[in-house]
Amino acid sequence: MSKHSPVFLQKLLEKVEKEEEIGKALTRFFRYHPINEFEPFFESIGLKPGEFNSFLPRDLMFLSDDEQLLENFRVLCNYGIARSKIGKIYRDATEIFKYKSGVLLLKLQAYEGLGLSKSSVIKVAAATPVVLIGEVNGELVKVLEGLDDFGIQRDWIGSVLSDKKFYDWRRMNALLQFFIELGFSKEEMGDLIKWHPDFLLDGSGKMVFSVVALLSKLGGGKKDLFDLFSNFPNITIGNFTKNFRKGLLFLIEIEMSPEDIEKLLVSHPEIFGSCSLKKPNSIFTYLNVGKKRLCRIIQEDPHQLKKYTLGTKLYRLPNSGADERSLREKKKFLIKIGFAEESEDMKKALKVFRGKGDELQHRYNFLVEAGLDPNDVVNMIKLAPQVLNQKIDVLERKISFLVNNLEYPLSSLVAFPSYMSYTVERVKLRFLMYNWLKDRGKASPCLALSSVLACSDKVFMKKFVNHHPEGPEVWENFKKALSLG
């Protein structure tokens, strides 16, 4: 036991480390300080001090005083379960260590009677100790019977289980039933499970159900799900799920329409689940394309996504006629509102602009009609050309919040047009905190927009939040309130 409890031994030696003869010092120490033998025992079976403190008996010091614990511990050891794995069994199924003589061994042997080898029973018991509580676990029996029906030997389960994980046999049964209801025959079920055991084992089916839920929300039906799982790519369900979610975010980021996103993901889920895509900005740069052209490329041939995965080299695409027309329109718009041709201001704006020339004109017109002087709008565009990348309804919402909620004049945008680049949520959070501090005399009144918004969160914490002892707590409460709202 002492070989497997280094933390306990280290603490013990620290108490006598100044003595020259350790042996005599320990003997003398034990004479006046008898140890609680349960501490090194629990550590030796794989539990950490923080885990076993609650298991230490209040009225016992010596292991020999708990005969049932020792006997059931020996049963597990003699059966072949590694000492370091018994701690998990104790933690998750403490009551089995109170079994009377012979009961625990009979329970282990009962699982052998179901067609499992001894090594498989060891894995099942170590991974899901609860199967040793009460009668033979009915959900596990159903899984084994299901394997029988699908032409898979029951003992196969032992070859794929990991005693480092936990399994939910009830969820596994639900998954098997789901595949049957989806339309898989018994023979197809056998092939599916043998080719993709992680369907059953990764989260006990949780990952599969998350993919099903996501596809269903996107409009996928029973046939779409059957087609996906019957032709599932050679990738783990965990990585598939991660890639699929990233693919969805990728399409949102390149501003593909919701209808087209749903259509693509439902019709080609295997592509999105197989590809770990680069960031959209990297693809824009390397291919020399904008969002609309990239959307068009993907819609015309979704298999192009395989070229945009991490680790692949991208090559610049030739300019399309549409790109050249769009560039001419943007230049024409900028010259019309007063930009000098080929000036640095024009080059800066063209690099940032997203959208057609007529869209930029409409957004410019909106800002003027909102009450800003045309010359001021031009100067705003020179300072922050990204202002015109936003749709009119977004511009309208941000201006309304500025004037009606924050009560700043519209003219404050002239000095700080970058206000329009921030989300309303970010602005609201900053000003909730600023106003709270201002009411308590901890912030200067009438600060400029830039003073509150332009700094990073780290600087904002230092300059504003930490100026009041309750500031950090209030800041977190504001964040939670906004996230819930």
C-alpha positions, 0 to 999 in steps of 0.5 A: 500500500505504501508504494502507491501512496506517495503523497501520504508518505511525503507528508509523513516524512516531512514531519520527521525530516530533521531527524538523523535516523528516520526509522527510529523517528517514525517509530517514535512518531507513530507511538504518539500519533497513530495514523489513519490507515484509510488515508494511504489506502484510498490514495493507493487505489487511485483517489486523490486527497481532495476526493477521499476526504469525504470518505474517511470514516469518523469512528475508525482508524484501522483498516482491519476494523472494516472487514467488508471493505477489505474483503470486497477490495480483495475480490476486485483485486483477485478478479483482475481489476487494477488497484489504481482503478478501484478508487473510481469504483469506490467513488461511484459505487461505494455501497458495493464495498459493504456487500456481504461475503461472496455477493460481489464475486457473484455479481461479476460472474453474472456478467460473464454469464451474459457472454462477456469474457473476464477482461470485458467484465473488468472493463465494464466494471471499471468504466461504469461501476454502477452496474455492480449495484443491485441486480444485473444492469438491464440497460447493459443487457439490452445493449448486449442483446442489440449487438446479438441482433446485429450480428456482433459478438457480445464480447466485442464491447470489451474490445472498444470500451475504455476504463478511463471513460464513463458510459451511459447504457440507457443513452446507448440503447436510445441511439441504437433504437434511433438508428433502427427507426431511421431505417437501418436493417439489422445487417446495416446496423452491424456494419455501422457499429463496427465501422463507427464504434465511436457513434456508440462510445463518444458520449454514449451517443451524445455526439450523434444526437447533437449532429441530429439536432443540428441537422434537424434545426436546419431543415434536414429530414429522416432521409437526409439523416439516413444518407449521412450516417449510411455514407459517413466519412472516415472521421470520428463523430467528435471531429465531425461535429466540431468541423460541422459547427465551424462550417456553419459559422464559416458560412455565417461569417461570409454572409451567405443567406440563411436559406442558402446555408440551410440548403448547403448544410443539409445537402452536403453535411459530409463535406462540412463535417470532414473539412477543418476550414481556414478562417474566412479572412485568410481565404479572402486574402489568398484567393483575392475574392470578396464574400459574395464571390466566395459564396457563389463559388461554394454554392456552385461547387461545395466540394471546393471547400476541400481546397480551403482546409487547414494545411492546404495551399491556396492560389490567387484566383483571376479577377472576374468581370464582376469584381472589376465592375464593382471596383469601378463603381466604388471608385466612381462613388468615392470621386462623386462624394469628394475623394481625390482619385488614387489618393491614399484615402481612396486606397484605404477605403477601397481595401475596407469596403464590402458591397456594391457602389450603389449600396455604398451610395444608399448608406451614404445618403442615409447618413446625410438624411439622418442629419449629418452634413455631407462634408462631415460624412465624407470625413467620417468615411476617411477616418473609418470607411468600414462605417459604410459596410453596414446595412441601413437597418443596422446604421439606423439602430445604432444611431437611434441608440446613440441619440435616444438611449445614450443621449449623445448628439448625432454630431458626436459621430463626426469625431468618433465614427468608429462608434458605428463599428461596435455592436449595440451590446458592447456599447450598452455594456460599457455605458451601463458601467460608466453611468453606474460609476458616474452616479457614484462620483467615480467617473467624469461626467460627459466623457467623449464616446471614444473615451468610453468605447475605444479602449480594450477591455483590459484598459477599461477594467483598469480605467473604469471598473476597478475605480470602485470596490464593487466595480468588478462584481457589478461589471460581471452582473451587467454582462450576465444580465445582457447575455440573458436578455 
